[in-house]
Amino acid sequence: MQLDNMMHKDNILKASQFLAVLGVLFAASTVVAAPPQKFSTGLSDRVVQFIDGEIAQGWEDNEVQPSAIASDEEWIRRVYLDIVGHIPPAQKVLAFLDDKSEDKRTKLIEELLADPNYIRNFTEVWTNVLIGRNTPDRTSRVGMRKFLREAFARNRPWNDIVYDLLTAEGHFEENGAVNFLLAQLAGNVNSEEYHVEATANTARIFLGMQVQCTQCHNHPFNEWKQNQFWEFNAFFRQARRQDHDKYDPESGRMVDDYSELVYRDFSGPVYFENRGGLVQVAYPTYLSNEIERDTPDRREELAKLICRTDPQHQLARAMVNRTWGHFMGYGFTRPIDDMGPHNPESHPEVVERLTEEFVARGYDVKQLIRWICNTQAYNLTSQYNSKNEIDNPSAGEVPLFSHMYVKTMQAEQLYDSLMIATSADGSGAILTGDQRERERWLTDFLRIFGGNEDDEPTLFSGSIPQALLMMNGALVQKAINGEKGSFVTSVLSDPRHRNDASRVEIMFIAALGRRPDKGEIRQLQRLMASERDPVRAYQDLYWALLNSNEFIVNH
């Protein structure tokens, strides 16, 4: 990748020196010793109090001392990224820092849950979970997003959303719910493999159970047997995709038009061969609940069992674990979609209580988020201390949640955050811009970065092409160029920022959501003073901020 002409070779070294300063200071700030503090977001809630008590008991049992409460700068950036999917605009950060009310954190949680970008963010998160980042052939990402956007906008109960995903039929854009199963169905409808992905992914995503290996043999660790896989598979045998083509006069060929999920007449059992070569038979059964063999709509019966009548509430339990993992970096199990006696939960009492309360509150996703974000664990700093260094799940340890685990920005978060950081007015209104431009950027980003919707948010692997895409990407160059309307020129011409200290501060707030500390100011002033062109110095500084480790992680 060729570097933009604006970033001349003789300035690469200087900009890299800025980046080195930020990297050293960020790394040095990851270990602090601070006593625990009494804390409340301002919300008095019995569920939050129970969670706090159970998590604190885990700290005591394991002889760890929790980290300090996150600063307002650290916390506002985190909660913005987690709920609305982008960093906070600079003006929002300043207003939050100036707010002295004791309940400002719980107020901000409510504000973000009411923000349209909450809908946008969780639509994107769940589209990636349900059909992947790379859309399968003849599956409509537009339709999937439309269904989820409407569901999150209305705050529909989670069990109702899943019920629709399991029972939907019709056109892939007129009824977007069909795209979950369409994404799983490929090949010959009469093949035994046709419904295997639908079986495995329904169990994994909605029930938190990894059963894919049981299509061939009993699971070596959990309680699922081979016959249970095919009994579950039997529920999907009445579903098939129907692809429609249309004539393209320009090419003179038939091309893709649309796809449907349609009913297939199937009332018999499923036959499978065990490891001993014996052919066995399976009828539709979910966790020992066998339905009538002549049931006209098996998927509807399965949806009722999972979403309405399951006494174990496995759907709710899996959602609790996945949502906790979204906000905390790790779920109560690793991986989050492999729950069961073979993989004990780190805090079973918390899972049980949250599951019960989630069901009792009508599978209210916003309420689940509200509980998690108001916990003490969610409000701790990511900086660990000498007495909780062992709380390191990335090394295989059971998570104790004694400090926040650093998460890498997802591709969508990175794009939207760059849009916020490069917005000249700092308002973030630019997020309403061209969706096609965003899609093109994400396509390029994923082509170079890769990206797996199943990865834990704490996983990251960087590369030179990734670094170059960030360092020389159009969004970064747009922010730092010398043209009128760029972020850097808007700061330099703003009468509110007449001196270097004020200009450096607003750049830090816009990119990192915080003010620079004294050590950073001293080193940066020395570097900037050595640059003869003051505009170039600010360009180098902002380039370094947008390319720093601190910018691309959610801590």
C-alpha positions as CSV (number, residue, x, y, z in Angstrom):
1,M,0.0,0.0,0.0
2,Q,1.5,3.4,-1.0
3,L,1.5,6.1,1.6
4,D,-0.4,9.2,0.8
5,N,1.7,12.0,-0.6
6,M,0.6,14.2,2.3
7,M,2.4,11.9,4.7
8,H,5.9,12.5,3.3
9,K,8.7,10.1,4.2
10,D,10.6,12.7,6.2
11,N,7.5,13.1,8.4
12,I,6.9,9.3,8.9
13,L,9.7,9.2,11.5
14,K,8.3,12.2,13.4
15,A,4.8,10.9,13.5
16,S,6.1,7.5,14.5
17,Q,7.9,9.2,17.4
18,F,4.5,10.6,18.6
19,L,3.1,7.1,18.3
20,A,6.0,5.6,20.3
21,V,5.4,8.1,23.1
22,L,1.7,7.1,23.3
23,G,2.5,3.4,23.1
24,V,5.0,3.5,26.0
25,L,2.7,5.6,28.2
26,F,-0.3,3.4,27.5
27,A,1.7,0.2,28.3
28,A,3.1,1.8,31.5
29,S,-0.4,2.6,32.7
30,T,-1.7,-0.9,32.7
31,V,-0.5,-1.8,36.2
32,V,-1.6,0.3,39.2
33,A,-2.1,-0.3,42.9
34,A,-5.2,1.3,44.2
35,P,-7.5,0.3,47.0
36,P,-11.1,-0.8,46.2
37,Q,-13.8,1.9,46.6
38,K,-17.4,1.9,47.6
39,F,-19.3,2.4,44.5
40,S,-22.7,2.9,43.0
41,T,-23.8,4.1,39.6
42,G,-26.8,5.7,41.3
43,L,-29.1,2.8,40.6
44,S,-30.6,1.0,43.5
45,D,-31.6,-2.5,42.2
46,R,-31.7,-5.8,44.1
47,V,-30.5,-7.8,41.1
48,V,-27.4,-5.5,40.7
49,Q,-26.8,-5.8,44.4
50,F,-27.0,-9.6,44.3
51,I,-24.5,-9.7,41.4
52,D,-22.1,-7.4,43.1
53,G,-22.2,-9.5,46.3
54,E,-21.6,-12.8,44.4
55,I,-18.7,-11.3,42.4
56,A,-17.2,-9.8,45.5
57,Q,-17.4,-13.2,47.2
58,G,-15.4,-14.7,44.4
59,W,-12.7,-12.1,44.9
60,E,-12.6,-12.9,48.6
61,D,-12.5,-16.7,48.0
62,N,-9.6,-16.3,45.6
63,E,-7.8,-13.7,47.7
64,V,-7.7,-11.1,45.0
65,Q,-8.2,-7.3,45.4
66,P,-10.4,-5.7,42.8
67,S,-9.0,-2.8,40.7
68,A,-10.2,0.7,41.4
69,I,-13.3,2.1,39.8
70,A,-12.7,3.3,36.3
71,S,-12.3,7.0,35.8
72,D,-15.2,8.8,34.1
73,E,-13.0,9.2,30.9
74,E,-12.3,5.4,30.8
75,W,-15.9,4.4,31.6
76,I,-17.7,6.7,29.2
77,R,-15.6,5.5,26.2
78,R,-16.3,1.8,27.3
79,V,-20.1,2.2,27.7
80,Y,-20.4,4.1,24.4
81,L,-18.5,1.4,22.5
82,D,-20.5,-1.4,24.2
83,I,-24.0,0.0,23.9
84,V,-24.0,2.2,20.7
85,G,-20.9,0.8,19.0
86,H,-18.7,3.9,18.7
87,I,-16.5,6.2,20.9
88,P,-18.2,9.2,22.5
89,P,-18.1,12.5,20.6
90,A,-15.8,15.0,22.3
91,Q,-18.6,17.3,23.4
92,K,-20.4,14.4,25.1
93,V,-17.2,13.5,27.0
94,L,-16.7,17.1,28.2
95,A,-20.4,17.3,29.3
96,F,-20.1,14.0,31.2
97,L,-16.8,15.1,32.9
98,D,-18.4,18.4,34.0
99,D,-21.5,16.6,35.4
100,K,-21.1,16.2,39.1
101,S,-24.3,14.3,39.9
102,E,-23.8,11.0,41.6
103,D,-26.2,9.1,39.3
104,K,-24.7,10.3,36.0
105,R,-23.5,6.8,35.0
106,T,-26.9,5.2,35.3
107,K,-28.5,8.2,33.6
108,L,-26.0,7.8,30.7
109,I,-26.8,4.0,30.4
110,E,-30.5,5.0,30.0
111,E,-29.6,7.7,27.5
112,L,-27.6,5.3,25.4
113,L,-30.3,2.5,25.5
114,A,-32.7,5.1,24.1
115,D,-30.2,6.2,21.4
116,P,-31.0,5.1,17.8
117,N,-27.4,3.9,17.6
118,Y,-28.2,1.2,20.2
119,I,-30.5,-0.3,17.6
120,R,-27.9,0.1,14.9
121,N,-25.2,-1.5,17.0
122,F,-27.1,-4.5,18.3
123,T,-28.6,-5.1,14.8
124,E,-25.0,-5.3,13.5
125,V,-23.8,-7.5,16.4
126,W,-26.7,-10.0,15.9
127,T,-26.5,-10.0,12.1
128,N,-22.9,-11.1,12.4
129,V,-23.8,-13.8,15.0
130,L,-26.7,-15.2,13.0
131,I,-25.4,-15.2,9.4
132,G,-21.7,-14.3,9.8
133,R,-19.7,-11.3,8.6
134,N,-19.3,-12.8,5.1
135,T,-22.9,-13.1,3.9
136,P,-23.6,-16.6,2.6
137,D,-24.7,-17.0,-1.0
138,R,-28.3,-16.2,-1.7
139,T,-28.9,-14.8,1.8
140,S,-30.1,-11.3,2.3
141,R,-28.1,-9.2,4.8
142,V,-30.5,-6.4,4.1
143,G,-33.5,-8.5,5.1
144,M,-31.7,-9.9,8.2
145,R,-30.9,-6.4,9.4
146,K,-34.4,-5.1,8.7
147,F,-35.9,-7.8,10.9
148,L,-33.4,-7.3,13.7
149,R,-33.6,-3.5,13.5
150,E,-37.4,-3.6,13.9
151,A,-37.1,-6.1,16.8
152,F,-34.5,-4.0,18.8
153,A,-36.4,-0.7,18.0
154,R,-39.5,-2.2,19.6
155,N,-37.5,-3.9,22.4
156,R,-39.3,-7.2,21.5
157,P,-38.8,-10.0,24.0
158,W,-35.8,-12.2,23.1
159,N,-37.9,-15.4,23.2
160,D,-40.3,-13.8,20.6
161,I,-37.4,-12.8,18.4
162,V,-36.0,-16.4,18.5
163,Y,-39.5,-17.9,17.9
164,D,-39.7,-15.9,14.7
165,L,-36.2,-16.9,13.6
166,L,-37.1,-20.6,14.1
167,T,-40.5,-20.6,12.4
168,A,-40.2,-18.0,9.6
169,E,-41.2,-18.7,6.0
170,G,-41.2,-16.6,2.9
171,H,-39.2,-14.1,0.8
172,F,-35.8,-13.2,2.2
173,E,-36.4,-9.5,2.3
174,E,-40.1,-9.4,2.9
175,N,-39.6,-11.6,6.0
176,G,-36.0,-11.1,7.0
177,A,-36.2,-13.6,9.8
178,V,-35.9,-16.4,7.2
179,N,-32.3,-15.5,6.6
180,F,-31.0,-17.2,9.7
181,L,-32.0,-20.6,8.4
182,L,-31.3,-19.7,4.7
183,A,-27.7,-19.1,5.8
184,Q,-27.5,-22.6,7.1
185,L,-29.1,-24.5,4.2
186,A,-27.1,-25.4,1.1
187,G,-26.7,-28.3,-1.3
188,N,-29.1,-31.1,-2.0
189,V,-32.3,-31.0,0.1
190,N,-32.4,-34.8,0.2
191,S,-28.9,-35.0,1.5
192,E,-28.4,-35.9,5.2
193,E,-26.1,-32.9,5.4
194,Y,-28.7,-30.4,4.3
195,H,-30.0,-29.6,7.8
196,V,-26.8,-30.2,9.8
197,E,-25.7,-26.6,10.0
198,A,-29.2,-25.5,11.0
199,T,-29.2,-28.1,13.7
200,A,-25.7,-27.2,15.1
201,N,-26.0,-23.4,14.9
202,T,-29.5,-23.3,16.5
203,A,-28.1,-25.2,19.4
204,R,-24.9,-23.2,19.6
205,I,-26.4,-19.7,19.2
206,F,-29.7,-20.0,21.1
207,L,-29.0,-22.7,23.6
208,G,-25.3,-22.2,24.2
209,M,-24.5,-25.8,23.3
210,Q,-21.9,-27.1,20.9
211,V,-23.3,-30.3,19.6
212,Q,-21.9,-30.4,16.0
213,C,-19.6,-33.3,16.7
214,T,-22.5,-35.5,17.9
215,Q,-23.7,-36.0,14.4
216,C,-21.1,-38.7,14.2
217,H,-20.6,-39.9,17.8
218,N,-21.6,-39.2,21.3
219,H,-20.1,-36.0,22.7
220,P,-16.9,-36.8,24.6
221,F,-17.6,-34.2,27.3
222,N,-21.2,-33.0,27.5
223,E,-24.4,-35.0,27.9
224,W,-25.5,-35.0,24.3
225,K,-25.6,-38.3,22.5
226,Q,-25.5,-39.0,18.8
227,N,-29.2,-39.9,18.7
228,Q,-30.1,-36.5,20.4
229,F,-28.4,-34.6,17.5
230,W,-30.5,-36.4,14.9
231,E,-33.7,-36.1,17.1
232,F,-33.0,-32.3,17.1
233,N,-32.2,-32.4,13.4
234,A,-35.6,-34.0,12.7
235,F,-37.3,-30.7,13.6
236,F,-35.7,-28.9,10.6
237,R,-36.5,-31.5,7.9
238,Q,-39.6,-29.6,6.8
239,A,-37.6,-26.5,5.8
240,R,-35.9,-25.9,2.5
241,R,-34.6,-23.0,0.5
242,Q,-36.1,-22.2,-2.9
243,D,-33.9,-20.0,-5.1
244,H,-35.3,-17.9,-7.9
245,D,-33.4,-16.6,-10.9
246,K,-34.3,-13.9,-13.5
247,Y,-33.1,-13.2,-17.0
248,D,-30.5,-10.5,-17.4
249,P,-30.8,-9.0,-20.9
250,E,-27.3,-7.4,-20.7
251,S,-25.5,-10.7,-20.2
252,G,-28.1,-12.9,-21.8
253,R,-27.9,-15.2,-18.8
254,M,-30.1,-16.2,-15.8
255,V,-28.9,-14.5,-12.6
256,D,-29.8,-14.6,-8.9
257,D,-33.1,-12.9,-8.1
258,Y,-34.3,-13.8,-4.6
259,S,-34.7,-16.8,-2.3
260,E,-37.4,-18.1,0.0
261,L,-37.7,-20.4,2.9
262,V,-40.5,-22.8,2.2
263,Y,-42.3,-25.7,3.7
264,R,-41.3,-29.2,2.7
265,D,-43.6,-32.1,3.2
266,F,-41.8,-34.5,5.6
267,S,-43.4,-36.6,8.2
268,G,-41.1,-39.5,8.6
269,P,-38.2,-40.3,11.0
270,V,-34.5,-39.5,10.4
271,Y,-32.1,-42.4,9.8
272,F,-28.5,-42.2,10.9
273,E,-25.6,-44.6,11.2
274,N,-23.8,-45.0,14.5
275,R,-20.1,-45.6,14.8
276,G,-20.7,-49.3,14.8
277,G,-22.3,-49.1,11.4
278,L,-25.8,-49.8,12.7
279,V,-28.6,-47.7,11.1
280,Q,-30.8,-46.2,13.8
281,V,-34.0,-44.0,13.7
282,A,-34.7,-40.6,15.3
283,Y,-37.9,-38.8,15.8
284,P,-38.2,-35.0,16.7
285,T,-37.3,-34.7,20.4
286,Y,-36.0,-31.7,22.4
287,L,-34.4,-32.5,25.7
288,S,-36.5,-35.6,26.3
289,N,-39.7,-33.9,24.9
290,E,-40.8,-35.9,22.0
291,I,-43.6,-34.4,19.9
292,E,-46.4,-36.1,18.0
293,R,-44.9,-37.8,15.0
294,D,-47.6,-36.5,12.6
295,T,-47.2,-32.9,13.8
296,P,-47.8,-30.7,10.7
297,D,-45.2,-28.0,11.6
298,R,-42.2,-29.3,13.5
299,R,-40.3,-26.0,13.6
300,E,-43.3,-24.4,15.3
301,E,-43.3,-27.1,17.9
302,L,-39.6,-26.7,18.5
303,A,-40.0,-23.0,18.8
304,K,-42.7,-23.5,21.5
305,L,-40.4,-25.9,23.4
306,I,-37.4,-23.6,23.3
307,C,-39.1,-20.2,23.7
308,R,-42.2,-20.9,25.7
309,T,-42.3,-24.1,27.8
310,D,-38.7,-25.2,28.5
311,P,-38.5,-25.4,32.4
312,Q,-34.7,-25.1,32.2
313,H,-34.9,-21.8,30.4
314,Q,-31.8,-22.7,28.4
315,L,-32.6,-19.9,25.8
316,A,-32.5,-17.3,28.6
317,R,-29.4,-18.8,30.2
318,A,-27.5,-18.7,26.9
319,M,-28.5,-15.1,26.2
320,V,-27.4,-14.1,29.7
321,N,-24.0,-15.7,29.2
322,R,-23.6,-14.2,25.7
323,T,-24.6,-10.7,26.8
324,W,-22.4,-10.8,29.8
325,G,-19.5,-11.7,27.5
326,H,-20.3,-8.8,25.1
327,F,-19.9,-6.3,27.9
328,M,-17.3,-7.9,30.1
329,G,-15.0,-9.5,27.5
330,Y,-15.5,-13.0,28.7
331,G,-18.7,-14.9,29.6
332,F,-19.2,-17.2,32.5
333,T,-18.0,-20.1,30.4
334,R,-15.3,-20.3,27.7
335,P,-16.4,-20.4,25.0
336,I,-19.6,-18.6,25.6
337,D,-21.6,-21.1,23.5
338,D,-20.5,-24.3,25.2
339,M,-22.5,-24.5,28.4
340,G,-23.2,-27.6,30.5
341,P,-21.9,-29.7,33.3
342,H,-18.7,-30.5,31.4
343,N,-17.9,-26.8,31.4
344,P,-18.8,-25.2,34.8
345,E,-19.8,-21.6,34.9
346,S,-17.4,-19.3,36.8
347,H,-20.3,-17.8,38.8
348,P,-23.3,-20.2,38.7
349,E,-25.3,-18.3,41.2
350,V,-25.1,-15.1,39.1
351,V,-26.1,-17.0,35.9
352,E,-29.0,-18.6,37.7
353,R,-30.3,-15.3,39.2
354,L,-29.9,-13.4,36.0
355,T,-31.6,-16.1,34.1
356,E,-34.6,-16.2,36.5
357,E,-34.9,-12.4,36.4
358,F,-34.5,-12.2,32.6
359,V,-37.4,-14.6,32.2
360,A,-39.5,-12.9,34.9
361,R,-39.0,-9.5,33.1
362,G,-40.3,-10.9,29.9
363,Y,-36.9,-11.6,28.2
364,D,-36.3,-7.8,28.1
365,V,-32.9,-7.3,26.5
366,K,-32.6,-3.7,27.5
367,Q,-33.2,-4.7,31.2
368,L,-30.5,-7.3,31.0
369,I,-28.0,-4.7,29.6
370,R,-29.1,-2.3,32.3
371,W,-28.3,-4.8,35.1
372,I,-24.9,-5.7,33.7
373,C,-23.8,-2.1,33.0
374,N,-24.7,-1.0,36.5
375,T,-22.7,-3.7,38.3
376,Q,-19.5,-2.8,40.1
377,A,-17.5,-5.3,37.9
378,Y,-18.5,-3.4,34.7
379,N,-17.4,-0.1,36.3
380,L,-13.9,-1.2,37.3
381,T,-10.8,0.0,35.5
382,S,-8.9,-2.3,33.1
383,Q,-5.7,-1.5,35.0
384,Y,-4.9,-4.4,37.2
385,N,-2.9,-4.3,40.5
386,S,-0.4,-6.6,42.2
387,K,-3.2,-8.5,44.0
388,N,-5.3,-9.4,41.0
389,E,-2.7,-10.1,38.3
390,I,-3.8,-13.7,38.4
391,D,-7.2,-12.7,37.1
392,N,-6.1,-13.3,33.5
393,P,-8.6,-15.5,31.4
394,S,-6.4,-15.1,28.3
395,A,-3.9,-17.3,30.1
396,G,-6.6,-19.9,30.8
397,E,-7.6,-18.8,34.2
398,V,-11.3,-18.7,35.3
399,P,-12.5,-15.1,35.0
400,L,-13.0,-13.3,38.4
401,F,-14.0,-10.0,36.9
402,S,-11.8,-8.1,39.3
403,H,-10.9,-5.7,36.6
404,M,-12.2,-4.9,33.1
405,Y,-10.7,-7.1,30.4
406,V,-9.4,-5.2,27.4
407,K,-11.4,-5.8,24.3
408,T,-10.4,-5.2,20.7
409,M,-12.7,-3.0,18.7
410,Q,-14.8,-4.9,16.2
411,A,-14.6,-3.8,12.5
412,E,-17.9,-1.9,12.7
413,Q,-16.9,-0.2,15.9
414,L,-13.6,0.9,14.4
415,Y,-15.2,2.4,11.3
416,D,-17.9,4.3,13.3
417,S,-15.4,5.5,15.8
418,L,-13.1,6.8,13.1
419,M,-16.2,8.7,11.7
420,I,-16.7,10.2,15.1
421,A,-13.1,11.1,15.6
422,T,-12.8,12.7,12.2
423,S,-16.0,14.7,12.4
424,A,-15.0,18.3,12.3
425,D,-17.8,19.4,14.6
426,G,-17.5,16.5,17.0
427,S,-21.2,15.8,16.9
428,G,-21.2,12.3,15.5
429,A,-24.0,13.1,13.2
430,I,-21.9,11.8,10.3
431,L,-23.0,8.3,11.3
432,T,-26.2,8.9,9.4
433,G,-24.1,9.0,6.2
434,D,-23.7,6.7,3.2
435,Q,-24.2,3.1,4.2
436,R,-22.7,1.9,0.9
437,E,-19.4,3.7,1.7
438,R,-19.4,2.0,5.1
439,E,-20.0,-1.4,3.5
440,R,-17.1,-0.9,1.1
441,W,-14.8,0.1,3.9
442,L,-15.8,-2.9,6.0
443,T,-15.3,-5.2,3.0
444,D,-11.7,-3.9,2.6
445,F,-11.1,-4.0,6.3
446,L,-12.3,-7.6,6.7
447,R,-10.3,-8.7,3.6
448,I,-7.1,-7.4,5.2
449,F,-7.9,-7.9,8.9
450,G,-10.0,-11.1,8.6
451,G,-12.5,-11.4,11.4
452,N,-14.6,-14.1,12.9
453,E,-17.9,-13.5,14.6
454,D,-17.2,-16.4,16.9
455,D,-14.0,-14.8,18.3
456,E,-14.0,-13.6,21.9
457,P,-13.9,-9.8,21.9
458,T,-10.6,-9.9,23.7
459,L,-8.8,-11.7,20.9
460,F,-6.7,-9.7,18.5
461,S,-4.0,-10.5,15.9
462,G,-2.4,-7.5,14.2
463,S,-0.4,-7.4,10.9
464,I,1.5,-5.0,8.8
465,P,-1.3,-4.6,6.2
466,Q,-3.7,-3.8,9.0
467,A,-1.3,-1.2,10.4
468,L,-0.9,0.4,7.0
469,L,-4.7,0.5,6.4
470,M,-5.1,2.4,9.6
471,M,-2.0,4.6,9.1
472,N,-2.9,5.6,5.6
473,G,-6.6,4.9,5.4
474,A,-8.9,7.6,3.8
475,L,-10.7,8.3,7.1
476,V,-7.4,9.0,8.9
477,Q,-6.0,11.1,6.1
478,K,-9.3,13.1,5.9
479,A,-8.9,13.9,9.6
480,I,-5.3,15.2,9.5
481,N,-5.1,16.9,6.1
482,G,-4.6,20.6,5.9
483,E,-7.8,21.3,3.9
484,K,-10.6,23.3,5.3
485,G,-13.2,21.2,7.1
486,S,-10.7,18.6,8.3
487,F,-10.6,17.8,12.0
488,V,-7.1,19.2,12.5
489,T,-7.8,22.5,10.7
490,S,-11.2,22.9,12.6
491,V,-9.3,22.6,15.9
492,L,-6.6,25.1,14.9
493,S,-9.2,27.6,13.7
494,D,-11.5,27.2,16.7
495,P,-11.4,30.3,18.9
496,R,-12.1,28.1,22.0
497,H,-8.7,26.5,21.4
498,R,-6.2,29.3,21.2
499,N,-3.1,27.7,22.8
500,D,-1.2,24.5,22.4
501,A,-2.5,23.0,25.7
502,S,-6.1,23.4,24.7
503,R,-5.6,22.1,21.2
504,V,-3.7,19.0,22.4
505,E,-6.4,18.3,25.1
506,I,-9.3,18.4,22.6
507,M,-7.4,16.1,20.3
508,F,-6.9,13.6,23.1
509,I,-10.6,13.8,24.1
510,A,-11.8,13.4,20.5
511,A,-9.6,10.3,19.8
512,L,-9.2,8.7,23.2
513,G,-12.0,10.1,25.3
514,R,-9.6,11.5,27.9
515,R,-7.3,14.4,28.7
516,P,-3.5,13.9,28.4
517,D,-1.6,13.4,31.6
518,K,1.4,15.5,32.7
519,G,3.9,13.0,31.4
520,E,2.3,12.9,28.0
521,I,2.2,16.7,27.8
522,R,5.9,17.1,28.6
523,Q,7.0,14.6,26.0
524,L,4.6,15.7,23.3
525,Q,5.5,19.4,23.8
526,R,9.2,18.5,23.4
527,L,8.4,16.6,20.1
528,M,6.1,19.3,18.8
529,A,8.6,22.0,19.5
530,S,11.1,20.3,17.3
531,E,8.8,20.5,14.3
532,R,9.2,23.8,12.4
533,D,5.8,23.6,10.9
534,P,3.1,23.8,13.7
535,V,0.3,22.5,11.5
536,R,2.4,19.5,10.6
537,A,3.1,18.9,14.3
538,Y,-0.7,18.7,15.0
539,Q,-1.2,16.5,12.0
540,D,1.5,14.1,13.3
541,L,0.0,14.1,16.7
542,Y,-3.5,13.3,15.6
543,W,-2.2,10.6,13.2
544,A,-0.4,9.1,16.2
545,L,-3.5,9.2,18.4
546,L,-5.7,7.5,15.7
547,N,-3.1,4.8,15.2
548,S,-2.3,4.2,18.9
549,N,-3.1,0.9,20.7
550,E,-5.2,2.9,23.0
551,F,-7.5,4.0,20.2
552,I,-8.2,0.5,18.8
553,V,-9.0,-1.2,22.1
554,N,-12.0,-0.9,24.3
555,H,-10.8,-0.8,27.9
